[in-house]
Amino acid sequence: MNCKRSLDLHKKFGGKLEVKSKIKIKTKEDLSLAYTPYVAEVCSLIAKDKKLAKEYTIKKNTVAVVSDGSAVLGLGNIGAEASIPVMEGKAILFKELADVDAFPVCLSTQDPDEIISIVKNIAPVFGGINLEDISAPNCFYIEDKLQEIGIPVMHDDQHGTAIVVVAALLNALKVLGKDVKKTKVVIVGAGAAGIAITKMISSELDVQDIVVCDSKGIISKNRNDLNSVKKKLLLTTNKNNISGTMQEALVGADVFIGVSTGDILNSEMIKTMNQDSIVFAMANPIPEIMPDLAKVGGAAIVGTGRSDFPNQINNVLAFPGIFRGLLDRGMTKVTSEIKINVARTLADYVKNPTPENILPDPLDKEVAKVIAKNIVKLK
């Protein structure tokens, strides 16, 4: 029923975005001030100092949501045109939650070097770039090559997701009274999100025991089918070099973090984890395991990516406030300091976390304000 309603909604309005003028053009004087002849004065000013574009144009408050359509939601490589509805939706969330103007830029190329070139050349009009739904490993390469273009560039599927997972993990461990440094974490899914989560909990939370699994099982030194990105993971994960299946990795684990595919876990697998386990099953729309089944297996705290269950783990909690803060502060990069600051801000926002409430409400507009304010305060 809701699928039909969504189709009707999009067709009725011809998409979800429109461009509106901030000023009225009713007289010739209005026209002369906004356009010719006096707009030339603004152009001349910016020509002398390009940085002034951030004060006199939409660059001050506008973000491009850039995708090549190669990894859209759970739909996979569906292409540029089919990715537009998602990028439109993201632009709406930017506006509604943080008053950031955003526009979808969906590219008909999946060549990473061409994408890099395009983004560099459209950067003058934007204050930030939100990379979205670009498949691994291209997403890592593209983001890395765009770090010196003078405006912040963030691949949200990586860092937005990782930030919210870290916030959820901090509060879940707090509720259960567990020591983060003595926690065994199993991450299933070695794409953009899984790799970013692994890096962040290792470097920022100092989790010592992390095992990452992909579709073929545990990522270990014994495998000869690993790409360069997965090989780098072994510098900080699987220190005992265990091999085997995801099911074998779960034995004795405290935390399961899933960013993979639906229905790959069952209650019996959860029972092999340590007592009072934490399960973040974030595959959408079908989680790796449904919350009720995870709890039957003994999970004390369960989170998913869905809004119809408690503890929704969604990057919408992070990216609006992050870009609001970046724009307000005039920053050019999203640093590690910013990421962990946002994660801790999200965790601290929940004053009294419980097993059913470890994260803020994704639609709470105060969240983005608090995140932005804390970013602006950073030294």
Protein Blocks (a to p, Z undefined) as FASTA:
>chain_A
ZZmmmmmmmmmnnpabdcddfbdcfbfklmmmmmcfklmmmmmmmmmomklmmmmmmklm
pccdddehlagcjlopnbjklmmmmmmmmmmmmmmmnopacdddddfbfbfklmmmmmmm
mmmmpgbdcdehiacfklmmmmmmmmmnopacddfklmmmmmmmmmmmmmmmmmnopafk
lcccddehjbfklmmmmmmmmmmnopabdcdddfkbccdfkbckbcfklmmmmmmgoklo
pacdfklmmgopabdcddfbehkbcfklmmmpcehiacddfbdfbdfbdfklmmmnopab
dcdfbfkbghiacfklmmmmmmmmmmmnopabdcfklmmmmmmmmmmmmmbacfklmbcc
fklmklmmmmmmmmmmpZZ
